[in-house]
Amino acid sequence: MTTPYQQYPQGVSDKSKVVAGVLQIVLGTFGVGRFYMGDTKTGVIQLIVSLVTCGIGGIWGLVDGILILVNGGVDGQGRPLRD
């Protein structure tokens, strides 16, 4: 019997999807959850969109945080986030 962690040959990330999701929901306007995950490109884009739209772009961070909690995600190296 294989565990969920054995199905990924490159391993599972040391980053937690719960922490990433909560950070993204609370501070998603600044892209903090994406920076935590190691996805700096998306984090910078979220920050710029929020600044240009005077904070309205923060909705993207909220939705992104919920999706991370529900579906999981991958870190900057492409490894799935741990539960």
Order of alpha helices (4+ residues) and beta strands (2+ residues): alpha-alpha-alpha-alpha
